[in-house]
Amino acid sequence: MSSADAAWLRMDKPTNLMVINSVMWFDDQPDIDDVRRVVEERLLAPFPRFRRRIVDDHGLAWEDDPAFDLDRHVRRVHLPEPGGRAELEELVASRVVLPLDREHPMWELLLVDGYDGGGVLVSRLHHCIADGISLMQVLLSLADDVETDLEVADEVTSRPGVVNRLMALPGGMAREAVDLTVHPRHVLDLVGAGVGDAAAALKLLALPPDRHTPLRRHTTTQKQVAWSDPLPLDTLKHAAHRSGATVNDLVLAAVSGAVRRELRRQDTSPVDVRAIVPFNLRPLDEPIPRDLGNRFGLVYLDLPVGIAGRSRRLAAMSERMTDIKNSAEGVVSYGILELVGQVPASVEKLAIQVFASKASAVMTNVPGPRHRVTMAGRTLLGTTGWPPMSGDIGLSVSVFSYAGEVTVGFMVDRAMVPEVGSLLADFERELGALTVGS
């Protein structure tokens, strides 16, 4: 096992598991036999790691699970009545705190029965298998009818049978809302030339713990999840361009406004809080390696929560994002994580605590197919998911694009945010106001 993969495995703690959770919803319930067949063909065959368990024999390693049983990993669960969004969110929240069995491959797909909105597939994949961008690509390789972006089609389709079904980069989103994750080459060039890496390392290591707010408490196993209704990408692009910003800037400015409201609700004066943003180091126009693994770094982003006024928050967000894009921090942090994975467990635990103490939230962006796709014969209507929260971080935010729409998901620890519904409502209010220009 690589040092980076080992680091993510050892980050597990009872109150914050390093598991990437996601939800896909369909127009109708997929047949479980069809789902198993697709998983066999497009997940297990091309990516052997999904058949392998972790062993510790003078160091962590992967080995084929001698008792591998697909029924253990792909199974049905029933949603309590009345089977609406609230019940689905409660089901997902109850699963995100359950550890995956280390005696077997650390992943599961749950086909949810009883959802009145159609079919649902919940996925839980441990971070040690691969990074979030790669895992979402792998999951979406289960889909059919993906129209690839013309700019990357030649390279993406070069791998027969699998990668031609991977998610296509949506024209606007790939160049705006997910530019941190999609375009790391300029940063790789910087580091390759020896520019900025020493300064970035010093900045990362010297960064103090994040400010003390209600978002910096000890985590619990009481989690909540929620997600927005799909938002039209064109509307967000228009609003962002009007302000000279990107879609990503717009969404994160709205998140900052929602966090500001949450702090006030908890009788706390709003101050800027820091978020960890995963920085993908594996270009999406290249095939996913057969052995998967983690290839990404982390950057720290100060959310302008302490700034009053939506337009001022958006301007600050845009400026801070620009600074990050021209920084070498993502590459340097990956190197630090590799080193962390090589040290004794006691030292590694301390290093992880130091890293996690520097932020109060985790935020990520994932691009999906440009057009609607099908999986196991059913049309995928939407998807969302959440990056895991390390240490005592209690807020996870994800931005998913799919078929010209954007869905924003929240996962919170009740110790930090008592009601995720209030946070989501505040976000939607803030984004609505930014979109109409107030």
Number of C-alpha atoms within 10 A of each C-alpha: 17 15 18 24 22 24 25 25 20 16 20 19 15 12 23 24 24 26 28 23 25 21 19 18 21 21 15 17 21 21 13 15 12 13 19 18 13 17 19 14 14 20 20 15 14 17 17 14 23 23 22 21 21 21 17 9 7 6 9 15 14 16 15 16 17 10 10 16 12 14 11 12 19 20 17 15 13 14 17 14 11 12 16 14 14 11 16 25 15 16 19 20 20 15 13 26 19 15 18 18 11 11 13 22 25 23 22 21 22 18 21 22 18 19 21 15 14 16 22 26 22 24 22 23 24 24 27 24 27 23 24 27 22 22 20 21 21 23 18 24 22 23 24 20 16 20 19 21 18 12 12 14 16 14 15 24 18 13 14 9 12 22 23 22 25 27 29 28 27 25 15 17 28 22 15 18 28 23 20 24 23 24 20 22 13 13 22 16 12 16 18 11 10 11 15 17 21 14 13 19 19 12 12 20 13 10 15 13 15 18 16 11 17 17 25 21 15 14 23 16 17 15 27 23 26 24 21 17 13 18 16 15 21 15 14 24 20 16 20 23 12 12 16 12 21 26 26 23 24 29 25 24 28 27 25 27 29 23 27 25 21 23 19 12 12 13 10 13 13 19 17 18 24 21 25 24 23 23 27 26 21 21 14 24 18 15 18 21 11 11 13 19 21 27 19 24 24 22 22 21 21 18 25 27 25 16 18 12 11 21 17 13 23 27 17 18 26 22 13 16 21 14 10 17 19 13 21 26 27 28 25 23 22 22 16 17 23 19 14 22 24 16 14 9 13 8 13 19 18 12 17 18 15 16 21 21 20 22 29 29 26 26 22 24 28 24 27 27 25 22 17 18 24 17 18 20 16 19 20 23 19 23 23 24 31 27 26 25 29 26 24 23 27 29 28 23 26 19 24 23 29 28 20 20 21 28 20 26 24 24 27 26 27 17 18 25 23 16 16 22 16 15 22 21 13 21 24 21 15 22 24 14 14 21 20 11 13 10
